[in-house]
Structures are given as C-alpha cells and as structure tokens.
Amino acid sequence: MEKEMLALVKLKNGEDKFTKFMGWMQSDEGMAERSKFAIPPKTVGAVTPDKSAIMFKVFVTDEDGMTDFVSGKNPAMKAIFDECIESTQLWDLSEIQL
C-alpha cells in the first residue's frame, strides 16, 4: 500500500554538497535504489534558497526501506549520505478529512 511521507534533508556545509547529493539522487543508481521503496516520478522536491536543505514529499511503497534510506542505513546510499548529509527528518503524512 502506498503512503505519503515528508523527508527533510539538511546538507553539510560546502557549495558542492547540493550538486553531489542531487546528482546521485537523479542518477540511474539513485533512481533504481529509490524505486525499491518509493515511486520516484511522483516525488515532489523543494529546496531552500541557500541550497542547505531539501524537502521531499515521497510516495512510499515500503516504509522500512524509506526509513533505512533516510537514516543512512541503505548500503547503496551510505557513501553519498556520509559525504553530503548533516541530518534528516521523516514524517508520516496522513490526510485529515474536512
């Protein structure tokens, strides 16, 4: 079952961290890895003006896989996580009936 989650990624200092991180996320390897637990084409991203943080609304198919990915436990993402990411936060989004 698909659920919506919100991820906030704070990047380490350095101009190239945003470019490196987003380059990996959009690479064939990054897309293949993300496809294991989410639906990448449905992901919506927003970046702060200084490019120090990125927020992603993600349509998740495997919550444990998403949690491992965002926490840096995913082996395929470990190197880019260690190099570029200062901290992450993850929220489960649920609809409120009006």
GROMACS elastic network, one bead per residue, 0.5 to 0.9 nm:
[ bonds ]
;  ai    aj funct       b0    kb
    1    60     6  0.82551   500
    1    61     6  0.59500   500
    1    62     6  0.81719   500
    2    38     6  0.82323   500
    2    39     6  0.89176   500
    2    59     6  0.62768   500
    2    60     6  0.54206   500
    2    62     6  0.79182   500
    3    58     6  0.82026   500
    3    59     6  0.56610   500
    3    60     6  0.52012   500
    3    61     6  0.66526   500
    3    62     6  0.87437   500
    3    63     6  0.82940   500
    3    92     6  0.79366   500
    3    93     6  0.75927   500
    3    94     6  0.80296   500
    4    57     6  0.68930   500
    4    58     6  0.56762   500
    4    60     6  0.59306   500
    4    61     6  0.89503   500
    4    91     6  0.88275   500
    4    92     6  0.65378   500
    4    93     6  0.53992   500
    4    94     6  0.71785   500
    5    56     6  0.81548   500
    5    57     6  0.58428   500
    5    58     6  0.52603   500
    5    59     6  0.64888   500
    5    60     6  0.67895   500
    5    63     6  0.89510   500
    5    90     6  0.69702   500
    5    91     6  0.55454   500
    5    93     6  0.51474   500
    5    94     6  0.84098   500
    6    55     6  0.70387   500
    6    56     6  0.56577   500
    6    58     6  0.61447   500
    6    59     6  0.89281   500
    6    89     6  0.82045   500
    6    90     6  0.56984   500
    6    91     6  0.50665   500
    6    92     6  0.65157   500
    6    93     6  0.67714   500
    7    54     6  0.81445   500
    7    55     6  0.56176   500
    7    56     6  0.51181   500
    7    57     6  0.65264   500
    7    58     6  0.75079   500
    7    70     6  0.75126   500
    7    88     6  0.70656   500
    7    89     6  0.57002   500
    7    91     6  0.64572   500
    7    92     6  0.89965   500
    8    53     6  0.70571   500
    8    54     6  0.58779   500
    8    56     6  0.65170   500
    8    70     6  0.89427   500
    8    87     6  0.83000   500
    8    88     6  0.55324   500
    8    89     6  0.51308   500
    8    90     6  0.64393   500
    8    91     6  0.86660   500
    9    52     6  0.84991   500
    9    53     6  0.54338   500
    9    54     6  0.52215   500
    9    55     6  0.63026   500
    9    56     6  0.82735   500
    9    70     6  0.82403   500
    9    85     6  0.69029   500
    9    86     6  0.77093   500
    9    87     6  0.61001   500
    9    89     6  0.67251   500
    9    90     6  0.88814   500
   10    52     6  0.60098   500
   10    54     6  0.66495   500
   10    55     6  0.88104   500
   10    84     6  0.87642   500
   10    85     6  0.60916   500
   10    86     6  0.54979   500
   10    87     6  0.52103   500
   10    88     6  0.61141   500
   10    89     6  0.87029   500
   11    14     6  0.84365   500
   11    17     6  0.66116   500
   11    18     6  0.70256   500
   11    21     6  0.86076   500
   11    51     6  0.80973   500
   11    52     6  0.52609   500
   11    53     6  0.56734   500
   11    54     6  0.80601   500
   11    84     6  0.56643   500
   11    86     6  0.50487   500
   11    87     6  0.70398   500
   11    88     6  0.87952   500
   12    17     6  0.66971   500
   12    18     6  0.87974   500
   12    52     6  0.73473   500
   12    83     6  0.79283   500
   12    84     6  0.54739   500
   12    85     6  0.54437   500
   12    87     6  0.83227   500
   13    16     6  0.87129   500
   13    17     6  0.72153   500
   13    52     6  0.73954   500
   13    84     6  0.83088   500
   13    86     6  0.84275   500
   14    17     6  0.57002   500
   14    18     6  0.82127   500
   14    52     6  0.87616   500
   14    84     6  0.87436   500
   15    18     6  0.67984   500
   15    19     6  0.78137   500
   15    51     6  0.82857   500
   15    52     6  0.88030   500
   16    19     6  0.52419   500
   16    20     6  0.60297   500
   16    21     6  0.84807   500
   16    84     6  0.87559   500
   17    20     6  0.51853   500
   17    21     6  0.59463   500
   17    22     6  0.84310   500
   17    51     6  0.88010   500
   17    52     6  0.84356   500
   17    83     6  0.78019   500
   17    84     6  0.52076   500
   17    85     6  0.80460   500
   18    21     6  0.52522   500
   18    22     6  0.60066   500
   18    23     6  0.82207   500
   18    51     6  0.62898   500
   18    52     6  0.72061   500
   18    53     6  0.82502   500
   18    54     6  0.87371   500
   18    84     6  0.75779   500
   19    22     6  0.53575   500
   19    23     6  0.57766   500
   19    24     6  0.85412   500
   20    23     6  0.50457   500
   20    24     6  0.62546   500
   20    25     6  0.86706   500
   20    80     6  0.77999   500
   20    84     6  0.75009   500
   21    24     6  0.53038   500
   21    25     6  0.62448   500
   21    26     6  0.87493   500
   21    80     6  0.65371   500
   21    81     6  0.79748   500
   21    83     6  0.87115   500
   21    84     6  0.63457   500
   21    85     6  0.82142   500
   22    26     6  0.60873   500
   22    27     6  0.83814   500
   23    26     6  0.53383   500
   23    27     6  0.60090   500
   23    30     6  0.85881   500
   24    28     6  0.81523   500
   24    29     6  0.73277   500
   24    30     6  0.55394   500
   24    31     6  0.84498   500
   24    77     6  0.86732   500
   24    80     6  0.74879   500
   25    28     6  0.83175   500
   25    29     6  0.78817   500
   25    31     6  0.63535   500
   25    33     6  0.89775   500
   25    34     6  0.81260   500
   26    29     6  0.80620   500
   26    30     6  0.58861   500
   26    31     6  0.59486   500
   27    30     6  0.50872   500
   27    31     6  0.60341   500
   27    32     6  0.84394   500
   28    31     6  0.51875   500
   28    32     6  0.60242   500
   28    33     6  0.85475   500
   29    32     6  0.51880   500
   29    33     6  0.61566   500
   29    34     6  0.85901   500
   29    76     6  0.81873   500
   30    33     6  0.51654   500
   30    34     6  0.60662   500
   30    35     6  0.84870   500
   30    76     6  0.81902   500
   30    77     6  0.77951   500
   31    34     6  0.51229   500
   31    35     6  0.60232   500
   31    36     6  0.88936   500
   31    40     6  0.68498   500
   32    35     6  0.51207   500
   32    36     6  0.68310   500
   33    36     6  0.55131   500
   33    37     6  0.77559   500
   33    38     6  0.89975   500
   33    69     6  0.89151   500
   33    74     6  0.89954   500
   33    76     6  0.72814   500
   33    77     6  0.82779   500
   34    37     6  0.58517   500
   34    38     6  0.57741   500
   34    39     6  0.73974   500
   34    40     6  0.64721   500
   34    65     6  0.88308   500
   34    66     6  0.81967   500
   34    69     6  0.82168   500
   35    38     6  0.51679   500
   35    39     6  0.57516   500
   35    40     6  0.61942   500
   35    61     6  0.89502   500
   36    39     6  0.83176   500
   36    61     6  0.80804   500
   36    62     6  0.76678   500
   36    65     6  0.74744   500
   36    66     6  0.89001   500
   37    59     6  0.88200   500
   37    60     6  0.59120   500
   37    61     6  0.51455   500
   37    63     6  0.70490   500
   37    64     6  0.80949   500
   37    65     6  0.53658   500
   37    66     6  0.58792   500
   37    69     6  0.88996   500
   38    42     6  0.86656   500
   38    43     6  0.84067   500
   38    58     6  0.68590   500
   38    59     6  0.56089   500
   38    61     6  0.50947   500
   38    62     6  0.67830   500
   38    63     6  0.86505   500
   38    65     6  0.85299   500
   38    66     6  0.73717   500
   39    42     6  0.57188   500
   39    43     6  0.68535   500
   39    58     6  0.73920   500
   39    59     6  0.56913   500
   39    60     6  0.65285   500
   39    61     6  0.73582   500
   40    43     6  0.51851   500
   40    44     6  0.87595   500
   40    58     6  0.75505   500
   40    59     6  0.76994   500
   41    44     6  0.83836   500
   42    57     6  0.84824   500
   42    58     6  0.70315   500
   42    59     6  0.64674   500
   43    56     6  0.66188   500
   43    57     6  0.56668   500
   43    59     6  0.64137   500
   44    55     6  0.82499   500
   44    56     6  0.55777   500
   44    57     6  0.50690   500
   44    58     6  0.67184   500
   45    54     6  0.68966   500
   45    55     6  0.55995   500
   45    57     6  0.63618   500
   45    58     6  0.85751   500
   46    53     6  0.86263   500
   46    54     6  0.57073   500
   46    55     6  0.52126   500
   46    56     6  0.65154   500
   46    57     6  0.87622   500
   47    50     6  0.81137   500
   47    51     6  0.59198   500
   47    52     6  0.77737   500
   47    53     6  0.59507   500
   47    55     6  0.63091   500
   47    56     6  0.88192   500
   48    51     6  0.50729   500
   48    52     6  0.63383   500
   48    53     6  0.56362   500
   48    54     6  0.64191   500
   48    55     6  0.84199   500
   49    52     6  0.78670   500
   49    53     6  0.87497   500
   50    53     6  0.79483   500
   51    54     6  0.72549   500
   60    63     6  0.63206   500
   60    65     6  0.88215   500
   60    66     6  0.69997   500
   61    65     6  0.85571   500
   61    66     6  0.84209   500
   62    65     6  0.53399   500
   62    66     6  0.63223   500
   62    67     6  0.87581   500
   63    66     6  0.50331   500
   63    67     6  0.61149   500
   63    68     6  0.86370   500
   64    67     6  0.50436   500
   64    68     6  0.61889   500
   64    69     6  0.85604   500
   65    68     6  0.51615   500
   65    69     6  0.61262   500
   65    70     6  0.86764   500
   65    74     6  0.78874   500
   66    69     6  0.50440   500
   66    70     6  0.61380   500
   66    71     6  0.84821   500
   66    74     6  0.89939   500
   67    70     6  0.52921   500
   67    71     6  0.60102   500
   67    72     6  0.85618   500
   67    73     6  0.83056   500
   67    74     6  0.89122   500
   67    90     6  0.77581   500
   68    71     6  0.52212   500
   68    72     6  0.61278   500
   68    74     6  0.53315   500
   69    72     6  0.54585   500
   69    73     6  0.60391   500
   69    75     6  0.85513   500
   69    76     6  0.88400   500
   69    77     6  0.70138   500
   69    78     6  0.86075   500
   70    73     6  0.77114   500
   70    74     6  0.81157   500
   70    81     6  0.87269   500
   70    88     6  0.65007   500
   70    89     6  0.76472   500
   70    90     6  0.74237   500
   71    74     6  0.78197   500
   71    81     6  0.86397   500
   71    87     6  0.84182   500
   71    88     6  0.68126   500
   71    89     6  0.82969   500
   71    90     6  0.89483   500
   72    75     6  0.77990   500
   72    77     6  0.67040   500
   72    78     6  0.55723   500
   72    79     6  0.88316   500
   72    80     6  0.89710   500
   72    81     6  0.58687   500
   72    82     6  0.76523   500
   72    85     6  0.88905   500
   73    76     6  0.88416   500
   73    77     6  0.78086   500
   73    78     6  0.66080   500
   74    77     6  0.54839   500
   74    78     6  0.60356   500
   75    78     6  0.51297   500
   75    79     6  0.80316   500
   76    79     6  0.75200   500
   76    80     6  0.86297   500
   77    80     6  0.56433   500
   77    81     6  0.59284   500
   77    82     6  0.86016   500
   78    81     6  0.50338   500
   78    82     6  0.60487   500
   78    83     6  0.85609   500
   79    82     6  0.52773   500
   79    83     6  0.62040   500
   79    84     6  0.86105   500
   80    83     6  0.50865   500
   80    84     6  0.58664   500
   80    85     6  0.76575   500
   81    84     6  0.54726   500
   81    85     6  0.51555   500
   81    86     6  0.83327   500
   82    85     6  0.61264   500
   82    86     6  0.81105   500
   83    86     6  0.87111   500
   85    88     6  0.75509   500
